[in-house]
Amino acid sequence: MTALLGAALGGRLADLKHPARHVGHLTLPMIVELLVDHRTSVPGACSGALLRRRVRGVWRAHLVFLDEFDEPILDGPGIEGYWSSTVDTFDDELVEMFAGTDLIVFR
C-alpha cells in the first residue's frame, strides 16, 4: 500500500493546491486534529493515511483522506482532502506507529 499511495501522491504533489508548510515537530495529536476537523468536508472519506518520505535529507509528510477502497481522495468539487508539510522530527507515538515503514493508516 505504501508504494501505491506513494505513486498516487508522487504523480500529483506538484498539482496540489496548498503550498507545503513546515512543521518542526509533528505529533499524533496534530494529525488526529487535522483528520477530525476536516473529515466532514471530504465526501467519501472513510479513513486517512500519513505518508512520510525523505527527500534530499528532509522529511516530507503527506496526510490524505482515503475512500472505502483505500484510494486517496485528492480532487473534486470543494475537496481539500490532503495536507503536506516538511517536518524536522516526529513524536515518539508517530515513530512507533510507523514501525519502520513510511505509512500509517488511520481507520
DRENTORKOL-3810 file (N, C-alpha, C; in nm, 4 decimals):
REM DRENTORKOL-3810
@n.u->0.0819; n.v->-0.1188; n.w->0.0000; ca.u->0.0000; ca.v->0.0000; ca.w->0.0000; c.u->0.0868; c.v->0.1258; c.w->0.0000
@n.u->0.2009; n.v->0.1220; n.w->0.0701; ca.u->0.2890; ca.v->0.2387; ca.w->0.0723; c.u->0.3299; c.v->0.2775; c.w->-0.0687
@n.u->0.3677; n.v->0.1794; n.w->-0.1481; ca.u->0.4108; ca.v->0.2080; ca.w->-0.2847; c.u->0.2952; c.v->0.2643; c.w->-0.3681
@n.u->0.1760; n.v->0.2060; n.w->-0.3524; ca.u->0.0607; ca.v->0.2538; ca.w->-0.4285; c.u->0.0236; c.v->0.3958; c.w->-0.3896
@n.u->0.0189; n.v->0.4230; n.w->-0.2594; ca.u->-0.0148; ca.v->0.5576; ca.w->-0.2152; c.u->0.0947; c.v->0.6550; c.w->-0.2550
@n.u->0.2192; n.v->0.6132; n.w->-0.2400; ca.u->0.3310; ca.v->0.6982; ca.w->-0.2802; c.u->0.3259; c.v->0.7311; c.w->-0.4280
@n.u->0.2939; n.v->0.6322; n.w->-0.5102; ca.u->0.2843; ca.v->0.6547; ca.w->-0.6541; c.u->0.1687; c.v->0.7487; c.w->-0.6861
@n.u->0.0556; n.v->0.7274; n.w->-0.6188; ca.u->-0.0604; ca.v->0.8140; ca.w->-0.6429; c.u->-0.0292; c.v->0.9573; c.w->-0.6029
@n.u->0.0338; n.v->0.9751; n.w->-0.4896; ca.u->0.0668; ca.v->1.1091; ca.w->-0.4436; c.u->0.1819; c.v->1.1685; c.w->-0.5224
@n.u->0.2825; n.v->1.0879; n.w->-0.5495; ca.u->0.4006; ca.v->1.1378; ca.w->-0.6179; c.u->0.3691; c.v->1.2015; c.w->-0.7506
@n.u->0.2755; n.v->1.1447; n.w->-0.8216; ca.u->0.2377; ca.v->1.1996; ca.w->-0.9503; c.u->0.1528; c.v->1.3239; c.w->-0.9397
@n.u->0.0966; n.v->1.3497; n.w->-0.8220; ca.u->0.0031; ca.v->1.4598; ca.w->-0.8059; c.u->0.0550; c.v->1.5723; c.w->-0.7176
@n.u->0.1647; n.v->1.5524; n.w->-0.6468; ca.u->0.2084; ca.v->1.6525; ca.w->-0.5494; c.u->0.2332; c.v->1.7887; c.w->-0.6112
@n.u->0.2820; n.v->1.7913; n.w->-0.7315; ca.u->0.3069; ca.v->1.9200; ca.w->-0.7962; c.u->0.1770; c.v->1.9935; c.w->-0.8260
@n.u->0.0668; n.v->1.9196; n.w->-0.8338; ca.u->-0.0615; ca.v->1.9797; ca.w->-0.8675; c.u->-0.1430; c.v->2.0212; c.w->-0.7457
@n.u->-0.0957; n.v->1.9905; n.w->-0.6250; ca.u->-0.1752; ca.v->2.0198; ca.w->-0.5071; c.u->-0.1959; c.v->2.1693; c.w->-0.4911
@n.u->-0.3107; n.v->2.2060; n.w->-0.4380; ca.u->-0.3498; ca.v->2.3453; ca.w->-0.4269; c.u->-0.2760; c.v->2.4197; c.w->-0.3170
@n.u->-0.2354; n.v->2.3499; n.w->-0.2122; ca.u->-0.1732; ca.v->2.4151; ca.w->-0.0981; c.u->-0.0214; c.v->2.4107; c.w->-0.1083
@n.u->0.0442; n.v->2.5215; n.w->-0.0791; ca.u->0.1908; ca.v->2.5158; ca.w->-0.0732; c.u->0.2323; c.v->2.4325; c.w->0.0471
@n.u->0.3491; n.v->2.3752; n.w->0.0399; ca.u->0.3989; ca.v->2.2956; ca.w->0.1516; c.u->0.4213; c.v->2.3859; c.w->0.2715
@n.u->0.3897; n.v->2.3340; n.w->0.3869; ca.u->0.4126; ca.v->2.4030; ca.w->0.5129; c.u->0.5366; c.v->2.3427; c.w->0.5769
@n.u->0.5796; n.v->2.4039; n.w->0.6874; ca.u->0.6886; ca.v->2.3454; ca.w->0.7638; c.u->0.6428; c.v->2.3275; c.w->0.9083
@n.u->0.6635; n.v->2.2082; n.w->0.9597; ca.u->0.6327; ca.v->2.1777; ca.w->1.0994; c.u->0.7606; c.v->2.1260; c.w->1.1616
@n.u->0.8056; n.v->2.1914; n.w->1.2663; ca.u->0.9283; ca.v->2.1471; ca.w->1.3322; c.u->0.9147; c.v->2.0091; c.w->1.3917
@n.u->0.8073; n.v->1.9872; n.w->1.4695; ca.u->0.7881; ca.v->1.8599; ca.w->1.5399; c.u->0.6439; c.v->1.8162; c.w->1.5186
@n.u->0.6219; n.v->1.7130; n.w->1.4389; ca.u->0.4878; ca.v->1.6644; ca.w->1.4082; c.u->0.4460; c.v->1.5627; c.w->1.5137
@n.u->0.3241; n.v->1.5808; n.w->1.5679; ca.u->0.2768; ca.v->1.4932; ca.w->1.6747; c.u->0.1494; c.v->1.4206; c.w->1.6343
@n.u->0.1231; n.v->1.3094; n.w->1.7008; ca.u->-0.0001; ca.v->1.2354; ca.w->1.6770; c.u->-0.1234; c.v->1.3221; c.w->1.7055
@n.u->-0.1277; n.v->1.3984; n.w->1.8149; ca.u->-0.2454; ca.v->1.4846; ca.w->1.8351; c.u->-0.2685; c.v->1.5839; c.w->1.7211
@n.u->-0.1633; n.v->1.6340; n.w->1.6583; ca.u->-0.1789; ca.v->1.7244; ca.w->1.5451; c.u->-0.2472; c.v->1.6527; c.w->1.4290
@n.u->-0.2050; n.v->1.5295; n.w->1.4023; ca.u->-0.2624; ca.v->1.4508; ca.w->1.2923; c.u->-0.4090; c.v->1.4197; c.w->1.3210
@n.u->-0.4386; n.v->1.3773; n.w->1.4430; ca.u->-0.5765; ca.v->1.3453; ca.w->1.4800; c.u->-0.6646; c.v->1.4693; c.w->1.4652
@n.u->-0.6149; n.v->1.5835; n.w->1.5082; ca.u->-0.6918; ca.v->1.7076; ca.w->1.4956; c.u->-0.7211; c.v->1.7400; c.w->1.3487
@n.u->-0.6219; n.v->1.7268; n.w->1.2624; ca.u->-0.6437; ca.v->1.7516; ca.w->1.1198; c.u->-0.7484; c.v->1.6561; c.w->1.0621
@n.u->-0.7382; n.v->1.5282; n.w->1.0971; ca.u->-0.8332; ca.v->1.4300; ca.w->1.0462; c.u->-0.9750; c.v->1.4592; c.w->1.0947
@n.u->-0.9903; n.v->1.4880; n.w->1.2219; ca.u->-1.1224; ca.v->1.5137; ca.w->1.2789; c.u->-1.1816; c.v->1.6433; c.w->1.2238
@n.u->-1.1019; n.v->1.7479; n.w->1.2189; ca.u->-1.1518; ca.v->1.8785; ca.w->1.1761; c.u->-1.1928; c.v->1.8831; c.w->1.0292
@n.u->-1.1318; n.v->1.8010; n.w->0.9442; ca.u->-1.1552; ca.v->1.8140; ca.w->0.8003; c.u->-1.2289; c.v->1.6967; c.w->0.7359
@n.u->-1.2534; n.v->1.5901; n.w->0.8109; ca.u->-1.3147; ca.v->1.4714; ca.w->0.7508; c.u->-1.4517; c.v->1.5005; c.w->0.6897
@n.u->-1.5333; n.v->1.5777; n.w->0.7572; ca.u->-1.6682; ca.v->1.6025; ca.w->0.7057; c.u->-1.6686; c.v->1.6860; c.w->0.5773
@n.u->-1.5581; n.v->1.7546; n.w->0.5494; ca.u->-1.5521; ca.v->1.8358; ca.w->0.4272; c.u->-1.5035; c.v->1.7557; c.w->0.3064
@n.u->-1.4753; n.v->1.6275; n.w->0.3270; ca.u->-1.4262; ca.v->1.5429; ca.w->0.2176; c.u->-1.5270; c.v->1.4308; c.w->0.1933
@n.u->-1.6147; n.v->1.4477; n.w->0.0944; ca.u->-1.7141; ca.v->1.3441; ca.w->0.0655; c.u->-1.6489; c.v->1.2098; c.w->0.0352
@n.u->-1.7010; n.v->1.1049; n.w->0.0963; ca.u->-1.6497; ca.v->0.9705; ca.w->0.0712; c.u->-1.5320; c.v->0.9296; c.w->0.1573
@n.u->-1.4861; n.v->1.0185; n.w->0.2451; ca.u->-1.3707; ca.v->0.9856; ca.w->0.3294; c.u->-1.4103; c.v->0.8811; c.w->0.4334
@n.u->-1.3357; n.v->0.7718; n.w->0.4338; ca.u->-1.3600; ca.v->0.6640; ca.w->0.5301; c.u->-1.2444; c.v->0.6490; c.w->0.6286
@n.u->-1.1274; n.v->0.6928; n.w->0.5890; ca.u->-1.0089; ca.v->0.6811; ca.w->0.6733; c.u->-0.9060; c.v->0.7833; c.w->0.6250
@n.u->-0.7906; n.v->0.7825; n.w->0.6891; ca.u->-0.6843; ca.v->0.8740; ca.w->0.6500; c.u->-0.5511; c.v->0.8017; c.w->0.6489
@n.u->-0.4546; n.v->0.8578; n.w->0.5808; ca.u->-0.3215; ca.v->0.7972; ca.w->0.5743; c.u->-0.2157; c.v->0.9059; c.w->0.5847
@n.u->-0.1125; n.v->0.8763; n.w->0.6608; ca.u->0.0030; ca.v->0.9646; ca.w->0.6733; c.u->0.1208; c.v->0.8941; c.w->0.6073
@n.u->0.1739; n.v->0.9557; n.w->0.5042; ca.u->0.2889; ca.v->0.9027; ca.w->0.4311; c.u->0.4065; c.v->0.9952; c.w->0.4555
@n.u->0.5206; n.v->0.9386; n.w->0.4880; ca.u->0.6406; ca.v->1.0213; ca.w->0.5026; c.u->0.7431; c.v->0.9752; c.w->0.4002
@n.u->0.8194; n.v->1.0715; n.w->0.3518; ca.u->0.9261; ca.v->1.0435; ca.w->0.2546; c.u->1.0442; c.v->1.1307; c.w->0.2892
@n.u->1.1613; n.v->1.0758; n.w->0.2733; ca.u->1.2841; ca.v->1.1525; ca.w->0.2943; c.u->1.3301; c.v->1.1998; c.w->0.1572
@n.u->1.3340; n.v->1.3296; n.w->0.1374; ca.u->1.3727; ca.v->1.3881; ca.w->0.0090; c.u->1.4871; c.v->1.4852; c.w->0.0330
@n.u->1.6024; n.v->1.4535; n.w->-0.0243; ca.u->1.7217; ca.v->1.5377; ca.w->-0.0089; c.u->1.7483; c.v->1.5743; c.w->0.1374
@n.u->1.7370; n.v->1.4737; n.w->0.2252; ca.u->1.7673; ca.v->1.4932; ca.w->0.3661; c.u->1.6583; c.v->1.5590; c.w->0.4481
@n.u->1.5419; n.v->1.5844; n.w->0.3879; ca.u->1.4317; ca.v->1.6498; ca.w->0.4578; c.u->1.3101; c.v->1.5565; c.w->0.4561
@n.u->1.2443; n.v->1.5442; n.w->0.5712; ca.u->1.1212; ca.v->1.4666; ca.w->0.5748; c.u->1.0079; c.v->1.5458; c.w->0.5119
@n.u->0.9311; n.v->1.4794; n.w->0.4268; ca.u->0.8064; ca.v->1.5339; ca.w->0.3726; c.u->0.6951; c.v->1.4456; c.w->0.4265
@n.u->0.5932; n.v->1.5067; n.w->0.4823; ca.u->0.4786; ca.v->1.4325; ca.w->0.5348; c.u->0.3555; c.v->1.4710; c.w->0.4540
@n.u->0.2767; n.v->1.3710; n.w->0.4163; ca.u->0.1563; ca.v->1.3922; ca.w->0.3369; c.u->0.0417; c.v->1.3192; c.w->0.4056
@n.u->-0.0598; n.v->1.3929; n.w->0.4419; ca.u->-0.1779; ca.v->1.3355; ca.w->0.5046; c.u->-0.2921; c.v->1.3460; c.w->0.4052
@n.u->-0.3544; n.v->1.2331; n.w->0.3749; ca.u->-0.4657; ca.v->1.2312; ca.w->0.2793; c.u->-0.5813; c.v->1.1512; c.w->0.3375
@n.u->-0.6994; n.v->1.1825; n.w->0.2883; ca.u->-0.8152; ca.v->1.1010; ca.w->0.3207; c.u->-0.8260; c.v->0.9899; c.w->0.2177
@n.u->-0.8778; n.v->0.8750; n.w->0.2623; ca.u->-0.8932; ca.v->0.7589; ca.w->0.1753; c.u->-1.0411; c.v->0.7244; c.w->0.1629
@n.u->-1.0792; n.v->0.6716; n.w->0.0459; ca.u->-1.2172; ca.v->0.6281; ca.w->0.0267; c.u->-1.2342; c.v->0.4853; c.w->0.0781
@n.u->-1.3502; n.v->0.4264; n.w->0.0539; ca.u->-1.3795; ca.v->0.2917; ca.w->0.1041; c.u->-1.2878; c.v->0.1844; c.w->0.0450
@n.u->-1.2193; n.v->0.2152; n.w->-0.0653; ca.u->-1.1286; ca.v->0.1202; ca.w->-0.1284; c.u->-0.9820; c.v->0.1520; c.w->-0.0972
@n.u->-0.9605; n.v->0.2403; n.w->0.0001; ca.u->-0.8262; ca.v->0.2860; ca.w->0.0397; c.u->-0.7545; c.v->0.3617; c.w->-0.0713
@n.u->-0.8313; n.v->0.4238; n.w->-0.1591; ca.u->-0.7748; ca.v->0.5090; ca.w->-0.2629; c.u->-0.7710; c.v->0.6525; c.w->-0.2106
@n.u->-0.6628; n.v->0.7267; n.w->-0.2349; ca.u->-0.6576; ca.v->0.8655; ca.w->-0.1886; c.u->-0.7601; c.v->0.9534; c.w->-0.2597
@n.u->-0.8232; n.v->1.0402; n.w->-0.1834; ca.u->-0.9184; ca.v->1.1373; ca.w->-0.2380; c.u->-0.8418; c.v->1.2683; c.w->-0.2533
@n.u->-0.8074; n.v->1.3028; n.w->-0.3752; ca.u->-0.7222; ca.v->1.4184; ca.w->-0.3990; c.u->-0.7907; c.v->1.5338; c.w->-0.4680
@n.u->-0.9044; n.v->1.5084; n.w->-0.5312; ca.u->-0.9682; ca.v->1.6185; ca.w->-0.6013; c.u->-1.1191; c.v->1.5995; c.w->-0.6066
@n.u->-1.1840; n.v->1.7014; n.w->-0.6512; ca.u->-1.3291; ca.v->1.7017; ca.w->-0.6611; c.u->-1.3799; c.v->1.8379; c.w->-0.6185
@n.u->-1.5066; n.v->1.8647; n.w->-0.6413; ca.u->-1.5633; ca.v->1.9952; ca.w->-0.6070; c.u->-1.5491; c.v->2.0252; c.w->-0.4575
@n.u->-1.4755; n.v->2.1288; n.w->-0.4262; ca.u->-1.4609; ca.v->2.1725; ca.w->-0.2879; c.u->-1.3769; c.v->2.0830; c.w->-0.1995
@n.u->-1.3115; n.v->1.9835; n.w->-0.2552; ca.u->-1.2358; ca.v->1.8880; ca.w->-0.1727; c.u->-1.0979; c.v->1.9433; c.w->-0.1395
@n.u->-1.0666; n.v->1.9383; n.w->-0.0125; ca.u->-0.9333; ca.v->1.9734; ca.w->0.0353; c.u->-0.8881; c.v->1.8569; c.w->0.1216
@n.u->-0.8744; n.v->1.7415; n.w->0.0629; ca.u->-0.8515; ca.v->1.6184; ca.w->0.1363; c.u->-0.7074; c.v->1.5808; c.w->0.1565
@n.u->-0.6193; n.v->1.6765; n.w->0.1635; ca.u->-0.4791; ca.v->1.6455; ca.w->0.1816; c.u->-0.4115; c.v->1.7569; c.w->0.2594
@n.u->-0.2983; n.v->1.7248; n.w->0.3147; ca.u->-0.2152; ca.v->1.8209; ca.w->0.3880; c.u->-0.0715; c.v->1.7782; c.w->0.3626
@n.u->0.0153; n.v->1.8722; n.w->0.3354; ca.u->0.1542; ca.v->1.8406; ca.w->0.3035; c.u->0.2459; c.v->1.9346; c.w->0.3794
@n.u->0.3561; n.v->1.8805; n.w->0.4308; ca.u->0.4471; ca.v->1.9624; ca.w->0.5094; c.u->0.5866; c.v->1.9027; c.w->0.5090
@n.u->0.6848; n.v->1.9890; n.w->0.5273; ca.u->0.8178; ca.v->1.9399; ca.w->0.5616; c.u->0.8202; c.v->1.9269; c.w->0.7131
@n.u->0.8948; n.v->1.8303; n.w->0.7631; ca.u->0.8952; ca.v->1.8001; ca.w->0.9058; c.u->1.0388; c.v->1.7746; c.w->0.9508
@n.u->1.0756; n.v->1.8345; n.w->1.0639; ca.u->1.2079; ca.v->1.8072; ca.w->1.1208; c.u->1.2087; c.v->1.6751; c.w->1.1963
@n.u->1.1096; n.v->1.6568; n.w->1.2855; ca.u->1.1038; ca.v->1.5352; ca.w->1.3679; c.u->0.9591; c.v->1.4921; c.w->1.3879
@n.u->0.9413; n.v->1.3650; n.w->1.4239; ca.u->0.8113; ca.v->1.3077; ca.w->1.4559; c.u->0.8113; c.v->1.2711; c.w->1.6040
@n.u->0.6963; n.v->1.2841; n.w->1.6696; ca.u->0.6921; ca.v->1.2469; ca.w->1.8106; c.u->0.7059; c.v->1.0958; c.w->1.8266
@n.u->0.7299; n.v->1.0529; n.w->1.9497; ca.u->0.7542; ca.v->0.9103; ca.w->1.9766; c.u->0.6365; c.v->0.8226; c.w->1.9363
@n.u->0.5134; n.v->0.8733; n.w->1.9540; ca.u->0.3958; ca.v->0.7946; ca.w->1.9160; c.u->0.3925; c.v->0.7681; c.w->1.7659
@n.u->0.4205; n.v->0.8702; n.w->1.6855; ca.u->0.4223; ca.v->0.8505; ca.w->1.5402; c.u->0.5371; c.v->0.7597; c.w->1.4987
@n.u->0.6539; n.v->0.7784; n.w->1.5570; ca.u->0.7683; ca.v->0.6918; ca.w->1.5245; c.u->0.7316; c.v->0.5464; c.w->1.5521
@n.u->0.6674; n.v->0.5211; n.w->1.6657; ca.u->0.6267; ca.v->0.3845; ca.w->1.6999; c.u->0.5221; c.v->0.3323; c.w->1.6020
@n.u->0.4281; n.v->0.4185; n.w->1.5625; ca.u->0.3244; ca.v->0.3758; ca.w->1.4681; c.u->0.3811; c.v->0.3484; c.w->1.3287
@n.u->0.4810; n.v->0.4255; n.w->1.2878; ca.u->0.5442; ca.v->0.3980; ca.w->1.1583; c.u->0.6124; c.v->0.2618; c.w->1.1608
@n.u->0.6673; n.v->0.2224; n.w->1.2743; ca.u->0.7256; ca.v->0.0887; ca.w->1.2942; c.u->0.8156; c.v->0.0461; c.w->1.1783
@n.u->0.9048; n.v->0.1350; n.w->1.1370; ca.u->0.9992; ca.v->0.1001; ca.w->1.0313; c.u->0.9446; c.v->0.1142; c.w->0.8904
@n.u->0.8191; n.v->0.1574; n.w->0.8757; ca.u->0.7628; ca.v->0.1816; ca.w->0.7430; c.u->0.7474; c.v->0.3316; c.w->0.7242
@n.u->0.6902; n.v->0.3723; n.w->0.6157; ca.u->0.6674; ca.v->0.5132; ca.w->0.5884; c.u->0.5197; c.v->0.5471; c.w->0.5753
@n.u->0.4325; n.v->0.4602; n.w->0.6262; ca.u->0.2886; ca.v->0.4806; ca.w->0.6100; c.u->0.2140; c.v->0.4389; c.w->0.7361
@n.u->0.1208; n.v->0.5254; n.w->0.7781; ca.u->0.0267; ca.v->0.4934; ca.w->0.8851; c.u->-0.1122; c.v->0.5164; c.w->0.8279
@n.u->-0.2007; n.v->0.4168; n.w->0.8452; ca.u->-0.3394; ca.v->0.4318; ca.w->0.8038; c.u->-0.4233; c.v->0.4458; c.w->0.9307
@n.u->-0.5057; n.v->0.5506; n.w->0.9332; ca.u->-0.5932; ca.v->0.5786; ca.w->1.0466; c.u->-0.7344; c.v->0.5377; c.w->1.0082
@n.u->-0.7902; n.v->0.4409; n.w->1.0796; ca.u->-0.9257; ca.v->0.3916; ca.w->1.0498; c.u->-1.0253; c.v->0.4516; c.w->1.1453
END
